[in-house]
Amino acid sequence: MLATDHHKAANPNKRTAAMIALNLHDAITALSTSFDFVGIDEVQHGKRVGYMARAVAHHLGWCDEQCWKILHAGMLHDCGVSRVREHRHLTETLEWDGEEEHCIRGANYLRVCPILAHFTDIVRYHHTRWAVLEQMVELDPVLRLEANLVYLVDRADVLLAPWLDGGRLDSAIMWEKDAIVERLRGLAGTLFCPALVDAFAAVAESEAFWLGMEPLYLNEEMEALGRQIPALCLSPAEMRELALLFSRVVDAKSPYTDDHSRRVAAISRHLAGALGRDRDTLEMIELAGLLHDMGKLRVPDEIIEKPGALTREEKACISRHSYDTYRILARIFPSTPIPDWAGAHHENLLGQGYPFRRRAGEIDLETRIISVADIFQALLQDRPYRARLSGEEVMQRIEALVDEGRLDAAVVSALRREFDTCVHLASGADALRDHFPELTA
């Protein structure tokens, strides 16, 4: 279905104060960009997969609705990948042991996000050989073709990789494209549906097909496509389901950060309520908490899991994550304070934080709340360089930061008053199940 068709009930003229306008194509593009960060050097993989899948679908005469669907499925196909080591396998070899794990993980993420759930099965089977898929008679024949098309163009992009260097497409691809097609033809009937390979070969005859994947041109194409789709007005529940998907991808980056974003979101919402913020603000601060670490997908696994002190270069790498978060969210929520609240969670009241170096008067209460919730939860969680602290040890550290003038005293006072609840939200085994029941529905 089209990105807008699954939600026809969302009428922009009936938007309430709590609803948020969102261009779903832009949101998927931003999420695809965040997946690019996982590969460090491999950028725009999801966008190229979506671009190629859409071109082949159009050549096959698929309807507009299905062409949009395959574009977005291609952009989301690696939503189950958070770790650099896994990403390297996916982008360096045509097949490898364990490749199905990220398909299952990504499908599980999408399944509980209704606005994107129609991509679940494509993602689940996008690394399944055609020789296996065509025997799976329980699957819809159209789904088998859609999943296999994503697999085909995903592997075509692996073969294209040697001609993508330093953010540019090597012009030599015009002479090398035929070798890529022939490699894929040799896999027809085993990995790929022969009819799909024939369609890809026909599309790939055009130099324009390949040159359209020049990074600058590809970004322009994605932006132009976004202008063709009207914004949806999503309810807080729908936005939360989408943000939960994003947060699960981020938190899967390391076992040391498991559930961190969801727990920060729950604590932030609770503290904002204790400080008298209205319901609309509670909904948005929860979203900002869920999304505050989006930029960490860019940080190499070995830095996040390093047991010792970070080098100067490693600190620089990890310190940029909040700005990357801000830029990603600015694409998704351009008319809300969510990018600012999430992107500024490492600012402090002395003006010595990052990435904006904001002074106290420039830092919203909501950002101050997320900052406190982030520190509180992180200190109650095991990290590779230290064991978790007790609740009282954490409060002593946080109150010392208030004494230094770094954290907001009113927010920390609320944390002290709500201490037992916040400890439960930060580390309780059943806290996430109770706060986010949609994940266990």
C-alpha positions as CSV (number, residue, x, y, z in Angstrom):
1,M,0.0,0.0,0.0
2,L,1.0,3.6,-0.4
3,A,2.7,5.3,2.5
4,T,-0.5,7.3,3.0
5,D,-3.1,4.7,2.2
6,H,-2.8,2.6,5.4
7,H,-4.0,5.6,7.5
8,K,-6.8,7.2,5.6
9,A,-8.6,8.1,8.8
10,A,-5.9,10.7,9.6
11,N,-7.5,13.9,8.4
12,P,-5.3,16.9,8.6
13,N,-8.3,19.1,9.0
14,K,-9.2,17.3,12.3
15,R,-5.8,17.5,13.8
16,T,-5.8,17.8,17.6
17,A,-3.1,19.6,19.6
18,A,-1.6,16.3,20.5
19,M,-1.3,15.0,17.0
20,I,2.0,15.4,15.0
21,A,2.2,16.0,11.2
22,L,4.7,13.6,9.7
23,N,5.8,12.9,6.2
24,L,6.3,9.1,6.3
25,H,8.7,9.1,3.3
26,D,10.9,11.6,5.0
27,A,10.8,9.6,8.3
28,I,11.7,6.4,6.4
29,T,14.5,8.3,4.6
30,A,15.8,9.6,7.9
31,L,15.7,6.1,9.5
32,S,17.5,4.7,6.4
33,T,20.2,7.4,7.0
34,S,20.6,6.3,10.5
35,F,21.1,2.8,9.4
36,D,23.9,4.1,7.1
37,F,25.7,5.2,10.3
38,V,26.1,1.6,11.4
39,G,28.4,0.9,8.5
40,I,30.6,3.9,9.2
41,D,31.9,3.9,5.6
42,E,29.0,2.3,3.8
43,V,26.5,5.1,3.2
44,Q,23.2,5.2,1.3
45,H,23.0,1.4,1.1
46,G,19.3,1.4,2.0
47,K,18.5,4.3,-0.3
48,R,20.2,2.5,-3.3
49,V,18.4,-0.7,-2.5
50,G,15.1,1.2,-2.5
51,Y,15.9,3.1,-5.6
52,M,16.9,0.0,-7.6
53,A,13.9,-2.0,-6.4
54,R,11.5,0.7,-7.4
55,A,13.1,1.0,-10.9
56,V,12.8,-2.8,-11.4
57,A,9.2,-2.8,-10.1
58,H,8.3,0.1,-12.5
59,H,9.8,-1.8,-15.4
60,L,7.7,-4.9,-14.4
61,G,4.6,-2.8,-14.6
62,W,3.8,-3.0,-10.9
63,C,1.2,-0.5,-9.8
64,D,2.2,2.8,-8.1
65,E,1.1,1.5,-4.7
66,Q,3.4,-1.5,-5.0
67,C,6.3,0.7,-6.4
68,W,6.1,2.9,-3.3
69,K,5.9,-0.1,-1.1
70,I,9.0,-1.7,-2.5
71,L,10.9,1.6,-2.4
72,H,10.3,1.9,1.3
73,A,10.8,-1.8,2.0
74,G,14.2,-1.5,0.4
75,M,15.1,1.5,2.5
76,L,14.0,-0.3,5.7
77,H,15.3,-3.8,4.9
78,D,18.3,-3.6,7.3
79,C,16.3,-2.2,10.3
80,G,17.5,-5.3,12.2
81,V,21.1,-4.3,11.9
82,S,22.7,-2.2,14.7
83,R,26.2,-3.6,15.0
84,V,29.1,-2.7,12.7
85,R,30.4,-6.3,12.6
86,E,27.1,-7.6,11.4
87,H,26.8,-4.8,8.8
88,R,30.3,-5.6,7.4
89,H,29.2,-9.2,6.7
90,L,26.1,-7.9,4.9
91,T,28.0,-5.5,2.7
92,E,31.1,-7.5,1.9
93,T,29.8,-11.0,0.9
94,L,26.8,-12.3,-1.1
95,E,25.9,-14.9,1.5
96,W,27.1,-15.7,5.0
97,D,26.2,-17.8,8.0
98,G,23.8,-16.1,10.3
99,E,22.4,-13.6,7.8
100,E,18.9,-14.6,8.6
101,E,19.2,-13.3,12.2
102,H,18.9,-9.7,11.3
103,C,15.9,-10.5,9.0
104,I,14.0,-12.0,12.0
105,R,15.0,-9.2,14.3
106,G,14.0,-6.5,11.8
107,A,10.6,-8.2,11.2
108,N,10.0,-8.4,14.9
109,Y,10.6,-4.7,15.2
110,L,8.3,-3.8,12.3
111,R,5.5,-6.2,13.4
112,V,4.7,-4.2,16.5
113,C,4.8,-0.8,14.6
114,P,1.4,-0.7,12.8
115,I,2.4,2.2,10.6
116,L,5.2,0.1,9.1
117,A,3.9,-3.4,9.7
118,H,3.1,-4.0,6.1
119,F,6.9,-4.3,5.4
120,T,7.3,-7.1,8.0
121,D,7.3,-10.1,5.7
122,I,9.5,-8.5,3.0
123,V,12.1,-7.8,5.6
124,R,11.7,-11.2,7.2
125,Y,12.4,-13.1,3.9
126,H,14.8,-10.6,2.1
127,H,17.8,-13.0,2.5
128,T,15.9,-16.2,1.6
129,R,17.0,-17.9,-1.6
130,W,14.5,-18.1,-4.4
131,A,14.9,-21.8,-4.6
132,V,13.6,-21.9,-1.0
133,L,11.0,-19.1,-1.4
134,E,9.2,-20.7,-4.4
135,Q,8.6,-23.8,-2.3
136,M,7.0,-21.8,0.5
137,V,3.5,-22.1,-0.8
138,E,2.1,-20.7,2.4
139,L,3.5,-17.3,1.4
140,D,1.6,-15.0,-0.9
141,P,3.2,-15.2,-4.4
142,V,3.4,-11.4,-4.6
143,L,5.2,-11.3,-1.3
144,R,7.7,-13.9,-2.5
145,L,8.5,-11.7,-5.5
146,E,8.8,-8.5,-3.4
147,A,11.1,-10.1,-0.8
148,N,13.3,-11.6,-3.5
149,L,13.5,-8.4,-5.4
150,V,14.8,-6.7,-2.3
151,Y,17.4,-9.5,-2.0
152,L,18.4,-9.2,-5.6
153,V,19.1,-5.4,-5.5
154,D,20.6,-5.7,-2.0
155,R,23.2,-8.1,-3.4
156,A,23.6,-5.9,-6.6
157,D,24.6,-3.1,-4.3
158,V,27.3,-5.3,-2.7
159,L,28.7,-5.8,-6.2
160,L,28.5,-2.1,-6.9
161,A,30.4,-1.2,-3.7
162,P,34.0,-1.2,-5.3
163,W,32.9,1.7,-7.5
164,L,31.6,3.8,-4.6
165,D,34.5,5.6,-2.9
166,G,34.7,8.7,-0.8
167,G,31.1,9.6,-1.3
168,R,31.3,9.5,-5.1
169,L,30.4,7.0,-7.8
170,D,33.3,6.1,-10.0
171,S,32.4,6.8,-13.7
172,A,34.0,3.5,-14.6
173,I,30.7,1.9,-13.5
174,M,29.5,2.5,-17.1
175,W,32.0,-0.1,-18.3
176,E,31.7,-2.4,-15.3
177,K,27.9,-2.6,-15.0
178,D,27.6,-5.5,-17.5
179,A,29.9,-7.7,-15.2
180,I,27.6,-7.0,-12.3
181,V,24.6,-8.1,-14.3
182,E,26.3,-11.3,-15.5
183,R,27.3,-12.2,-11.9
184,L,23.6,-11.9,-11.0
185,R,22.5,-13.9,-14.0
186,G,24.6,-16.7,-12.8
187,L,22.6,-16.8,-9.6
188,A,19.2,-16.9,-11.3
189,G,17.1,-19.8,-10.2
190,T,19.1,-20.4,-7.0
191,L,19.3,-17.1,-5.1
192,F,17.0,-15.0,-7.4
193,C,13.9,-15.4,-9.4
194,P,14.9,-15.6,-13.1
195,A,12.1,-13.1,-14.1
196,L,13.4,-10.6,-11.6
197,V,17.0,-11.0,-12.9
198,D,15.8,-10.4,-16.5
199,A,14.0,-7.3,-15.4
200,F,17.0,-6.0,-13.5
201,A,19.2,-6.7,-16.5
202,A,16.8,-4.7,-18.7
203,V,16.8,-1.7,-16.4
204,A,20.6,-1.9,-15.9
205,E,21.3,-1.5,-19.6
206,S,20.8,2.3,-19.0
207,E,23.7,4.3,-17.8
208,A,21.2,6.6,-16.2
209,F,20.1,3.8,-13.9
210,W,23.6,3.6,-12.4
211,L,24.5,7.3,-12.5
212,G,21.3,8.0,-10.6
213,M,23.0,6.5,-7.6
214,E,25.6,9.2,-7.5
215,P,25.1,10.3,-3.8
216,L,24.1,13.9,-4.6
217,Y,21.6,12.8,-7.2
218,L,20.2,10.0,-5.0
219,N,19.5,12.5,-2.2
220,E,17.8,14.8,-4.6
221,E,15.7,11.9,-5.9
222,M,14.6,11.0,-2.4
223,E,13.7,14.6,-1.5
224,A,11.7,14.9,-4.7
225,L,9.8,11.7,-3.9
226,G,9.0,13.1,-0.4
227,R,7.3,16.1,-2.0
228,Q,4.8,13.7,-3.7
229,I,3.4,12.4,-0.4
230,P,1.1,14.5,1.8
231,A,1.9,14.6,5.5
232,L,0.0,12.3,7.9
233,C,-1.4,13.4,11.2
234,L,-0.4,10.7,13.7
235,S,-1.8,10.2,17.1
236,P,0.5,10.1,20.1
237,A,0.1,6.3,20.2
238,E,1.1,6.0,16.6
239,M,4.1,8.2,17.0
240,R,5.1,6.3,20.1
241,E,5.0,3.0,18.1
242,L,7.2,4.5,15.5
243,A,9.7,5.9,18.0
244,L,9.8,2.6,19.8
245,L,11.0,1.0,16.6
246,F,13.7,3.6,16.3
247,S,14.8,3.1,19.9
248,R,14.9,-0.7,19.7
249,V,17.4,-0.4,16.7
250,V,19.6,2.0,18.7
251,D,19.5,0.0,22.0
252,A,20.4,-3.2,20.2
253,K,23.8,-1.6,19.4
254,S,25.3,-3.2,22.5
255,P,24.1,-5.4,25.4
256,Y,25.3,-2.6,27.6
257,T,22.8,-0.1,26.2
258,D,19.8,-2.6,26.1
259,D,16.6,-0.8,26.9
260,H,18.4,2.5,27.7
261,S,16.3,4.7,25.4
262,R,13.0,3.2,26.5
263,R,13.9,3.6,30.2
264,V,15.1,7.2,29.7
265,A,11.8,8.0,27.9
266,A,9.7,6.5,30.8
267,I,11.7,8.4,33.5
268,S,11.5,11.6,31.5
269,R,7.8,11.4,31.1
270,H,7.3,10.6,34.8
271,L,9.5,13.5,35.9
272,A,7.8,15.9,33.5
273,G,4.4,14.8,35.0
274,A,5.7,15.4,38.5
275,L,6.8,18.9,37.5
276,G,3.3,19.7,36.2
277,R,3.8,19.6,32.4
278,D,0.7,19.2,30.3
279,R,-0.3,16.0,28.5
280,D,0.9,17.1,25.1
281,T,4.3,17.9,26.5
282,L,4.4,14.5,28.3
283,E,3.8,12.8,24.9
284,M,6.5,14.7,23.2
285,I,9.1,14.4,25.9
286,E,8.6,10.6,25.8
287,L,9.2,10.7,22.1
288,A,12.4,12.7,22.6
289,G,13.6,10.3,25.3
290,L,13.0,7.3,23.0
291,L,15.0,9.0,20.2
292,H,17.7,10.8,22.1
293,D,20.5,8.4,21.2
294,M,19.7,7.9,17.5
295,G,23.1,9.3,16.5
296,K,24.9,6.5,18.5
297,L,24.3,4.2,15.5
298,R,27.3,5.9,14.0
299,V,29.6,5.1,16.9
300,P,31.7,1.9,16.3
301,D,30.9,-1.1,18.5
302,E,34.4,-1.3,19.9
303,I,34.1,2.3,21.3
304,I,30.8,1.7,23.0
305,E,32.0,-1.6,24.5
306,K,35.6,-0.4,25.4
307,P,36.3,-1.4,29.0
308,G,39.0,1.3,29.5
309,A,39.4,5.0,29.1
310,L,38.6,6.5,25.6
311,T,41.3,8.1,23.5
312,R,40.9,11.7,22.3
313,E,39.8,10.5,18.9
314,E,37.3,8.1,20.5
315,K,35.8,10.8,22.7
316,A,35.3,13.0,19.6
317,C,33.6,10.1,17.9
318,I,31.1,9.4,20.7
319,S,30.6,13.1,21.5
320,R,29.1,13.9,18.1
321,H,26.2,11.4,18.5
322,S,23.9,14.1,20.0
323,Y,24.3,16.4,17.0
324,D,23.7,13.4,14.6
325,T,20.6,12.7,16.6
326,Y,19.5,16.4,16.2
327,R,20.0,16.2,12.4
328,I,18.1,13.0,12.0
329,L,15.1,14.1,14.0
330,A,15.0,17.5,12.4
331,R,14.1,15.7,9.2
332,I,11.3,13.8,10.9
333,F,9.8,16.4,13.3
334,P,10.7,19.8,11.7
335,S,7.8,21.6,13.4
336,T,8.3,20.3,16.9
337,P,10.8,20.8,19.7
338,I,11.6,17.1,19.7
339,P,14.9,17.5,17.8
340,D,16.1,20.2,20.2
341,W,15.1,18.4,23.3
342,A,16.8,15.1,22.2
343,G,19.8,16.7,20.5
344,A,20.7,18.8,23.5
345,H,20.6,16.2,26.2
346,H,24.4,16.6,26.8
347,E,24.2,20.3,27.3
348,N,24.7,21.6,30.9
349,L,23.7,24.8,32.7
350,L,27.3,26.0,32.8
351,G,27.4,26.2,29.0
352,Q,30.1,23.6,28.9
353,G,28.1,20.8,27.3
354,Y,27.8,19.7,23.7
355,P,27.1,20.0,20.8
356,F,25.6,23.5,20.9
357,R,27.4,24.9,24.0
358,R,24.0,26.4,25.2
359,R,23.9,28.5,28.3
360,A,21.3,27.9,31.0
361,G,18.8,30.4,29.6
362,E,18.8,28.6,26.3
363,I,18.1,25.1,27.7
364,D,14.4,24.1,27.9
365,L,13.1,22.4,31.0
366,E,12.3,19.3,28.9
367,T,15.9,19.1,27.8
368,R,17.0,19.4,31.4
369,I,14.6,16.6,32.4
370,I,16.0,14.3,29.7
371,S,19.6,15.1,30.7
372,V,18.9,14.1,34.3
373,A,17.0,10.9,33.2
374,D,19.8,9.9,30.9
375,I,22.5,10.2,33.6
376,F,20.3,8.5,36.2
377,Q,19.5,5.5,34.0
378,A,23.0,5.1,32.7
379,L,24.5,5.0,36.2
380,L,22.0,2.3,37.2
381,Q,23.1,0.2,34.2
382,D,26.2,-1.9,33.8
383,R,28.7,-0.4,31.4
384,P,31.9,-2.0,30.1
385,Y,34.1,0.4,32.1
386,R,32.2,0.1,35.4
387,A,29.5,-1.8,37.2
388,R,26.1,-0.3,38.0
389,L,25.8,1.9,41.1
390,S,23.3,1.7,43.8
391,G,20.4,4.1,43.8
392,E,21.7,6.2,46.6
393,E,25.2,6.3,45.0
394,V,23.6,7.6,41.8
395,M,21.6,10.3,43.7
396,Q,24.8,11.5,45.4
397,R,26.5,11.8,42.1
398,I,23.6,13.7,40.5
399,E,23.2,16.0,43.4
400,A,26.9,16.8,43.2
401,L,26.3,17.9,39.6
402,V,23.6,20.2,40.9
403,D,26.0,21.7,43.4
404,E,28.5,22.3,40.6
405,G,25.7,24.1,38.6
406,R,25.5,21.6,35.8
407,L,22.1,20.1,36.4
408,D,18.7,21.7,37.2
409,A,18.0,21.7,40.9
410,A,14.2,21.5,40.5
411,V,14.4,18.5,38.2
412,V,16.8,16.7,40.6
413,S,14.5,17.5,43.5
414,A,11.6,15.9,41.6
415,L,13.8,12.9,41.0
416,R,14.5,12.6,44.8
417,R,10.8,12.9,45.5
418,E,10.0,10.2,42.9
419,F,13.0,8.2,43.6
420,D,11.4,4.7,44.1
421,T,9.3,5.0,40.9
422,C,12.3,6.3,38.9
423,V,14.5,3.5,40.1
424,H,11.9,1.0,39.1
425,L,11.6,2.6,35.6
426,A,15.4,2.7,35.3
427,S,16.1,-0.9,36.2
428,G,12.9,-2.8,37.1
429,A,12.4,-6.1,35.2
430,D,8.7,-5.5,34.6
431,A,8.9,-1.7,34.2
432,L,9.1,-1.7,30.4
433,R,6.4,-4.2,30.0
434,D,4.1,-2.1,32.1
435,H,5.1,1.2,30.5
436,F,5.2,0.0,26.9
437,P,2.6,-2.8,26.7
438,E,2.5,-2.6,22.9
439,L,5.9,-4.5,22.9
440,T,4.3,-7.5,24.5
441,A,0.9,-7.4,22.9
